Amino acid sequence: MTGKTVLFLALGGDRQRIVIQDAARVASDGGRAVVVIGDPTVWPTPRRFSRRVKVLELPTLEAAALPAVVARKTLYGLPRRLCRKVGRLPLMSWSSAVGETYERRIADVLHARLFLPTYQRLRGDNRHRLLRRLVLAKTPFDVVVICDPQSIPVAARLARRRSIAKRLTYDLDGPLG
């Protein structure tokens, strides 16, 4: 793996020890390792990864997508600015309490019950689009390692568009096709 750029798709969190070891091995051999994880709470702290391994969290990538940014600015940003404007007046303590209550009772509920289900219904599973746009477009990868069953559908959609890498594999040493 000398000098190779390797992407590890580890969206499910299975085989954590092997992913951590293989990514460290790629980095120690002079290559570049990028690990994409799904749920950060399933994984151990990022300190377990080598410092030379770049770890990307899928929820962070999803939060950077345009619809999520627009929803955050609409549900949270505008009301916060309004509360700050009102807060400059003698109603400062009152406006901060109203703002916190609004976020907890209205914005969080609208985001969880209206925005997320609507967005998921309209766009479907867009994890492959996010990875293609935010990760694969910036760095060409020599090898993509599919680390767990949850990563297979995403890798299959990426491979269908031929935007993934020269080599797909389930193991760092064995080719998939």
C-alpha atoms as a printed R data frame, in Angstrom:
    type eleno elety resid chain resno       x      y       z
1   ATOM     1    CA   MET     A     1   0.000  0.000   0.000
2   ATOM     2    CA   THR     A     2   2.955  2.328  -0.352
3   ATOM     3    CA   GLY     A     3   1.783  5.743  -1.498
4   ATOM     4    CA   LYS     A     4  -1.808  4.648  -2.084
5   ATOM     5    CA   THR     A     5  -4.836  6.743  -1.263
6   ATOM     6    CA   VAL     A     6  -7.395  4.508   0.453
7   ATOM     7    CA   LEU     A     7 -11.002  5.243   1.422
8   ATOM     8    CA   PHE     A     8 -12.538  3.060   4.131
9   ATOM     9    CA   LEU     A     9 -16.357  2.986   4.082
10  ATOM    10    CA   ALA     A    10 -17.249  1.974   7.630
11  ATOM    11    CA   LEU     A    11 -20.807  3.237   7.984
12  ATOM    12    CA   GLY     A    12 -22.020  0.522  10.338
13  ATOM    13    CA   GLY     A    13 -19.203  0.337  12.828
14  ATOM    14    CA   ASP     A    14 -18.520 -3.378  12.384
15  ATOM    15    CA   ARG     A    15 -14.905 -4.550  12.343
16  ATOM    16    CA   GLN     A    16 -13.680 -1.430  14.137
17  ATOM    17    CA   ARG     A    17 -10.385 -2.910  15.285
18  ATOM    18    CA   ILE     A    18  -9.498 -4.058  11.767
19  ATOM    19    CA   VAL     A    19 -10.442 -0.714  10.216
20  ATOM    20    CA   ILE     A    20  -8.320  1.161  12.754
21  ATOM    21    CA   GLN     A    21  -5.360 -1.167  12.170
22  ATOM    22    CA   ASP     A    22  -5.613 -1.133   8.358
23  ATOM    23    CA   ALA     A    23  -5.954  2.655   8.227
24  ATOM    24    CA   ALA     A    24  -2.901  3.028  10.473
25  ATOM    25    CA   ARG     A    25  -0.986  0.599   8.266
26  ATOM    26    CA   VAL     A    26  -1.808  2.606   5.126
27  ATOM    27    CA   ALA     A    27  -0.720  5.829   6.836
28  ATOM    28    CA   SER     A    28   2.494  4.287   8.168
29  ATOM    29    CA   ASP     A    29   3.369  2.962   4.691
30  ATOM    30    CA   GLY     A    30   3.271  6.509   3.345
31  ATOM    31    CA   GLY     A    31  -0.244  6.382   1.929
32  ATOM    32    CA   ARG     A    32  -3.259  8.493   2.731
33  ATOM    33    CA   ALA     A    33  -6.158  6.911   4.628
34  ATOM    34    CA   VAL     A    34  -9.639  8.403   4.910
35  ATOM    35    CA   VAL     A    35 -12.267  6.632   7.029
36  ATOM    36    CA   VAL     A    36 -15.950  7.526   6.612
37  ATOM    37    CA   ILE     A    37 -17.992  6.468   9.636
38  ATOM    38    CA   GLY     A    38 -21.752  6.458   9.977
39  ATOM    39    CA   ASP     A    39 -22.703  6.871  13.616
40  ATOM    40    CA   PRO     A    40 -19.951  8.522  15.666
41  ATOM    41    CA   THR     A    41 -21.418  7.209  18.932
42  ATOM    42    CA   VAL     A    42 -20.758  3.611  17.837
43  ATOM    43    CA   TRP     A    43 -17.077  4.285  17.222
44  ATOM    44    CA   PRO     A    44 -14.453  4.755  19.883
45  ATOM    45    CA   THR     A    45 -12.962  8.161  20.346
46  ATOM    46    CA   PRO     A    46 -11.067  9.434  17.301
47  ATOM    47    CA   ARG     A    47  -7.832  9.221  19.316
48  ATOM    48    CA   ARG     A    48  -7.797  5.498  18.615
49  ATOM    49    CA   PHE     A    49  -7.113  6.318  14.976
50  ATOM    50    CA   SER     A    50  -3.626  7.331  13.964
51  ATOM    51    CA   ARG     A    51  -3.093 11.081  13.682
52  ATOM    52    CA   ARG     A    52  -2.337 10.632  10.000
53  ATOM    53    CA   VAL     A    53  -5.754  9.047   9.331
54  ATOM    54    CA   LYS     A    54  -8.524 11.434   8.351
55  ATOM    55    CA   VAL     A    55 -11.868 10.487   9.902
56  ATOM    56    CA   LEU     A    56 -15.061 11.880   8.355
57  ATOM    57    CA   GLU     A    57 -18.435 11.506  10.036
58  ATOM    58    CA   LEU     A    58 -21.414 11.038   7.725
59  ATOM    59    CA   PRO     A    59 -23.766 13.157   9.907
60  ATOM    60    CA   THR     A    60 -21.309 16.053   9.572
61  ATOM    61    CA   LEU     A    61 -21.293 15.642   5.793
62  ATOM    62    CA   GLU     A    62 -25.098 15.533   5.773
63  ATOM    63    CA   ALA     A    63 -25.247 18.708   7.855
64  ATOM    64    CA   ALA     A    64 -23.115 20.450   5.219
65  ATOM    65    CA   ALA     A    65 -25.619 19.668   2.448
66  ATOM    66    CA   LEU     A    66 -27.577 22.645   1.136
67  ATOM    67    CA   PRO     A    67 -31.093 21.571   2.275
68  ATOM    68    CA   ALA     A    68 -29.848 21.054   5.838
69  ATOM    69    CA   VAL     A    69 -28.137 24.446   5.833
70  ATOM    70    CA   VAL     A    70 -31.307 26.153   4.569
71  ATOM    71    CA   ALA     A    71 -33.434 24.376   7.177
72  ATOM    72    CA   ARG     A    72 -31.046 25.369   9.984
73  ATOM    73    CA   LYS     A    73 -30.980 28.998   8.894
74  ATOM    74    CA   THR     A    74 -34.754 29.114   8.555
75  ATOM    75    CA   LEU     A    75 -35.685 27.254  11.738
76  ATOM    76    CA   TYR     A    76 -32.863 28.460  13.985
77  ATOM    77    CA   GLY     A    77 -30.865 31.316  12.442
78  ATOM    78    CA   LEU     A    78 -33.636 33.808  11.694
79  ATOM    79    CA   PRO     A    79 -35.407 33.399  15.042
80  ATOM    80    CA   ARG     A    80 -32.067 33.744  16.890
81  ATOM    81    CA   ARG     A    81 -31.349 37.010  15.102
82  ATOM    82    CA   LEU     A    82 -34.830 38.249  15.924
83  ATOM    83    CA   CYS     A    83 -34.350 37.374  19.607
84  ATOM    84    CA   ARG     A    84 -30.990 39.174  19.618
85  ATOM    85    CA   LYS     A    85 -32.572 42.278  18.127
86  ATOM    86    CA   VAL     A    86 -35.344 42.204  20.714
87  ATOM    87    CA   GLY     A    87 -32.786 41.351  23.384
88  ATOM    88    CA   ARG     A    88 -31.045 44.679  22.921
89  ATOM    89    CA   LEU     A    89 -34.064 46.338  24.386
90  ATOM    90    CA   PRO     A    90 -34.936 46.136  28.082
91  ATOM    91    CA   LEU     A    91 -36.421 42.671  27.407
92  ATOM    92    CA   MET     A    92 -33.038 40.931  27.232
93  ATOM    93    CA   SER     A    93 -33.610 38.121  29.745
94  ATOM    94    CA   TRP     A    94 -37.108 37.515  28.469
95  ATOM    95    CA   SER     A    95 -36.005 37.216  24.819
96  ATOM    96    CA   SER     A    96 -33.298 34.645  25.561
97  ATOM    97    CA   ALA     A    97 -35.761 32.481  27.476
98  ATOM    98    CA   VAL     A    98 -38.294 32.717  24.643
99  ATOM    99    CA   GLY     A    99 -35.582 31.850  22.116
100 ATOM   100    CA   GLU     A   100 -34.491 28.751  24.021
101 ATOM   101    CA   THR     A   101 -38.101 27.635  24.444
102 ATOM   102    CA   TYR     A   102 -38.797 28.184  20.738
103 ATOM   103    CA   GLU     A   103 -35.794 26.074  19.730
104 ATOM   104    CA   ARG     A   104 -36.635 23.269  22.129
105 ATOM   105    CA   ARG     A   105 -40.395 23.103  21.584
106 ATOM   106    CA   ILE     A   106 -40.939 24.285  18.034
107 ATOM   107    CA   ALA     A   107 -37.769 24.260  15.900
108 ATOM   108    CA   ASP     A   108 -36.489 20.884  17.121
109 ATOM   109    CA   VAL     A   109 -39.920 19.296  16.642
110 ATOM   110    CA   LEU     A   110 -40.397 20.800  13.165
111 ATOM   111    CA   HIS     A   111 -36.942 19.669  12.153
112 ATOM   112    CA   ALA     A   112 -37.406 16.106  13.422
113 ATOM   113    CA   ARG     A   113 -41.033 15.564  12.375
114 ATOM   114    CA   LEU     A   114 -41.390 17.665   9.250
115 ATOM   115    CA   PHE     A   115 -38.078 18.515   7.606
116 ATOM   116    CA   LEU     A   116 -36.147 15.247   8.002
117 ATOM   117    CA   PRO     A   117 -38.957 12.892   6.907
118 ATOM   118    CA   THR     A   118 -39.878 15.134   3.955
119 ATOM   119    CA   TYR     A   119 -36.270 15.471   2.856
120 ATOM   120    CA   GLN     A   120 -35.656 11.735   3.142
121 ATOM   121    CA   ARG     A   121 -38.843 10.954   1.226
122 ATOM   122    CA   LEU     A   122 -37.996 13.375  -1.584
123 ATOM   123    CA   ARG     A   123 -34.288 12.595  -1.913
124 ATOM   124    CA   GLY     A   124 -34.175  9.000  -0.775
125 ATOM   125    CA   ASP     A   125 -30.856  7.605   0.316
126 ATOM   126    CA   ASN     A   126 -28.444 10.325  -0.754
127 ATOM   127    CA   ARG     A   127 -25.359  9.198   1.151
128 ATOM   128    CA   HIS     A   128 -23.657  8.180  -2.092
129 ATOM   129    CA   ARG     A   129 -24.273 11.653  -3.553
130 ATOM   130    CA   LEU     A   130 -22.802 13.314  -0.484
131 ATOM   131    CA   LEU     A   131 -19.725 11.106  -0.575
132 ATOM   132    CA   ARG     A   132 -19.265 11.669  -4.292
133 ATOM   133    CA   ARG     A   133 -19.590 15.433  -3.991
134 ATOM   134    CA   LEU     A   134 -17.815 16.093  -0.696
135 ATOM   135    CA   VAL     A   135 -15.162 13.358  -0.562
136 ATOM   136    CA   LEU     A   136 -14.552 11.683  -3.915
137 ATOM   137    CA   ALA     A   137 -14.607 14.870  -5.987
138 ATOM   138    CA   LYS     A   138 -11.797 16.349  -3.898
139 ATOM   139    CA   THR     A   139  -9.473 13.342  -3.730
140 ATOM   140    CA   PRO     A   140  -9.000 10.533  -6.245
141 ATOM   141    CA   PHE     A   141  -8.766  7.220  -4.389
142 ATOM   142    CA   ASP     A   142  -6.788  4.204  -5.544
143 ATOM   143    CA   VAL     A   143  -8.630  1.706  -3.351
144 ATOM   144    CA   VAL     A   144 -11.996  1.732  -1.583
145 ATOM   145    CA   VAL     A   145 -12.414 -0.746   1.250
146 ATOM   146    CA   ILE     A   146 -16.004 -1.717   2.091
147 ATOM   147    CA   CYS     A   147 -15.736 -2.460   5.793
148 ATOM   148    CA   ASP     A   148 -19.223 -3.595   6.771
149 ATOM   149    CA   PRO     A   149 -22.620 -4.618   5.345
150 ATOM   150    CA   GLN     A   150 -24.125 -1.141   5.860
151 ATOM   151    CA   SER     A   151 -21.552  0.291   3.437
152 ATOM   152    CA   ILE     A   152 -22.345 -2.096   0.578
153 ATOM   153    CA   PRO     A   153 -25.397 -0.218  -0.844
154 ATOM   154    CA   VAL     A   154 -23.519  3.080  -0.797
155 ATOM   155    CA   ALA     A   155 -20.464  1.558  -2.484
156 ATOM   156    CA   ALA     A   156 -22.675 -0.153  -5.070
157 ATOM   157    CA   ARG     A   157 -24.325  3.143  -6.005
158 ATOM   158    CA   LEU     A   158 -20.961  4.849  -6.212
159 ATOM   159    CA   ALA     A   159 -19.545  2.039  -8.352
160 ATOM   160    CA   ARG     A   160 -22.555  2.156 -10.650
161 ATOM   161    CA   ARG     A   161 -21.622  5.721 -11.568
162 ATOM   162    CA   ARG     A   162 -17.939  4.769 -11.905
163 ATOM   163    CA   SER     A   163 -17.022  7.607  -9.597
164 ATOM   164    CA   ILE     A   164 -15.435  5.631  -6.838
165 ATOM   165    CA   ALA     A   165 -11.948  4.190  -7.459
166 ATOM   166    CA   LYS     A   166  -9.901  1.809  -9.561
167 ATOM   167    CA   ARG     A   167 -10.319 -1.016  -7.071
168 ATOM   168    CA   LEU     A   168 -13.108 -1.980  -4.686
169 ATOM   169    CA   THR     A   169 -12.367 -4.489  -1.969
170 ATOM   170    CA   TYR     A   170 -13.778 -5.963   1.217
171 ATOM   171    CA   ASP     A   171 -10.310 -6.443   2.628
172 ATOM   172    CA   LEU     A   172  -7.279 -4.267   2.191
173 ATOM   173    CA   ASP     A   173  -5.440 -7.098   0.411
174 ATOM   174    CA   GLY     A   174  -8.234 -8.763  -1.560
175 ATOM   175    CA   PRO     A   175  -9.908 -7.327  -4.692
176 ATOM   176    CA   LEU     A   176 -13.652 -7.257  -5.230
177 ATOM   177    CA   GLY     A   177 -13.625 -6.492  -8.902
